[in-house]
Structures are given as C-alpha cells and as structure tokens.
Amino acid sequence: MIMKTLILNVDFTPLTMVHVKRALILSMRHNMKVLAYYNNMLYKSEKEHYKVPAVILYHNYINIPRNKRPNRRAILTRDKHTCQYCGIKLIGHNITIDHVKPVSTFKYRQDSNTWENLVGCCKICNYKKDHRTPEEAGMKLLNKPKAPRGFLIQEQVPDEWKEFV
C-alpha cells in the first residue's frame, strides 16, 4: 500500500492527498504545519530519519470551485465501484458509466454529464438498459445519484486522518 499524506486547507477542509515523500518536502521547505504523524513510521535518508507526516495544514487559503464536473474516476469512487442497478462489484473490463436519463433526451450532450445523471454500471446492466430510462427498462437504481459533498477518498482512511476528515 502506498502511504499518502492528507493536505488540509487553512479552514481545515481536505484539499488533496500526496505521496509521503512530497509531504516531507512540503513540510521542510515550505514551512507547512504538520498536524499529525504516522505512528511508528520513519522515512530514512542516508544521513537522517524523519517522522512521516500523516496530515499537513496548507499555509494559504485555496479557493476550491464547488461546481466541479464529474469524471469517470470520481463517479466510480462515489458509487464505491458498485453497479447501481444490480449491486455487483465493478472490476476490470466490466466497468461502464451509465447515463440514467439517456443522452438523446438532452438538447446538448454536455448537459447530460451531471452528477445526478451518471452512475457506475456493469456492462450487462448497461446493455439491458440501452437508450432508455430505468423505468422504461424495468430496472431500479439502488441509490439516487447526487453530487458528493466535500472530499472523495478512494482508499481506506488511516487512523491518523479520522479527526480531520
């Protein structure tokens, strides 16, 4: 497992995750405040041993646009890599993204690519649904798709992050 460091905005909202090597550089060169270290973990160089930062506070406020457009990776993360029609785990070549309301019903194609209209779906369900709504295809969504609030995290959250996420 690749260890990551969580970077928080000045208001303590999560910004991003970086590799621990990058986090060490940020904490030393850019004077970013380390809020938590990983327990019993050291990063060893030729001359010294360093505690590995788990959570870092960024020194300037970063304004994050809230109307971020969805992408394949974010949709699958939101849906926990699970088909939203049959509930199977999505892996390998079985992964597709489905438009709940078909693209053909929109005036412009880009209008169909919203958080509320895209779901993770297996190939079998996507083929079965075809260019119809779930109701027309006799299918039911397991979860209503919606825009995520805050920060999407793919991996398991380390114990050192729990008070910050």
N, C-alpha and C positions, 0 to 999 in steps of 0.2 A: 504494500500500500504506500503510495506517495503521500508524504506528510505535507499538509498545507497550513498556511497561516492566514487567519481572518484579519482583514483590514477594515476598521470602522471609521466612519466619517466623524467629524468633530461633535456632532449631535448623537453619537453612539449608534447610528444606523449602519448596518453592514454595507460595505462598498464592493468588496471583491475578495477573492482568495488568491494567494500567491504561494509559490514554492518556498520552503523554509530558507533556502539559500538567498533568495531575493529578499525575504523578510529580514535576514541578518544584515544585509547591505543597507536596507532602508532604515533599520533601527540604528545602525552605527554612523552612516554617512549623512543621513538626512534628519537626524535627531527626532525621529518619530518615537512616541512614548509606547513602551511595551506594557500592556495591561496584564498579561498572563503568559507564563512559560509552560512548556510541556514538562510534566513530571519525569524525572529520571532520563531525560534525553539531552545529549550533548552533541554539538557539531564540532568535529575535530579538524583542525588545520595542522600544518606542520609544526607550528610553534605554540598554539594555544587551543583551549577548549572553550566553547561558547554554549551558554544555555540557549535552547531553541525557543524562539517566541511563538506562542500559540495565537495571541491576539495583539494587534497593534492599533494605536489610535493615530489617524492621519492628522497632520498639523494645520491644514487649511480645510475650509468647508468646500465640498464638491457638490455642485447642484446637479442632481440626477433627474433627467427627464422622465416623467411618470407615464407618458403615453408610448412606451417602448413597444414596437411592433413584435408580434410573436415570430419565433423561428422554430424549426424542427426540433432542435435540442431542448429548447425551453418548453415546448408543448409536451414532449415526452417526459421531461422532468416533472412538470406539473401533474401529469397523469400517472406518474410513478411507473412508467414503462409497462402499462397495462392496457389491453384493448378495452375501450369504453363501451363496447357493445356486449362482448362475451366474457370479459374478465381474465383472459389468458395473459401470461407474461409475454411481452414483446421482446424478441431477441433475433439477432441476425437478419436474414432476408425476409422475415415475417413482418417487419415494421413498415407501416404506412401512416400517413396523416390523412384524415378524412374531413371533408367539409360537411358539417351537419346539414346545413341548408345548401343545396347544390350551387356551384359557381354560376350555372346558366340562369339562375333566378336574379342575379345582380346585374346592374347596368354596366359596371366596370369590375373587372376581375379582382383588382386590388381591394375592393370593398368587401370581398368575401373572406379575406385573410385577417380575421379578428380573433381575439382570444375566445370569444363566445361562440365562434363558428368552426373552430378547428379542434380536433381530438385525435389522440393516438388510437390506432386501429390496426387489427391484424388483416392480412391480405384476404382471407376468406370472408370476413365481415364486410370489408370494403367492396369486394366483388359482389357480394349478395345485395348490399345496399344500392350499388350502382349510382345512377344520377337521380336519386330520389331522396326525399326526407326520410328520417327514421320511421315516421308514422306510415308513410306510403309503402315502405319496405317491410312493415310489420316487425320492426326492431325497436328496442328501447335503450336509451342511454343509461348507463349505470350511475353516472354523475353528471350534473349540469355543468358544462364548461364555463369558466369565468376567468377573468384576468387575475393573476396572482397578486397578492398584496405583499410588498416587501421584497425579500431576497430569496431566490430559488437556490436551494442547495441540493446537489446530486448525491453526494456521499453521506455516510453516517456522520453525525455531528460529534466531534470529540468532547469529552467531559469538560475540558478547559474552555470551550466555547459556550457552554449551556447558559451561563448567566448573561451572555451578550447577544444571543440570537433569539 
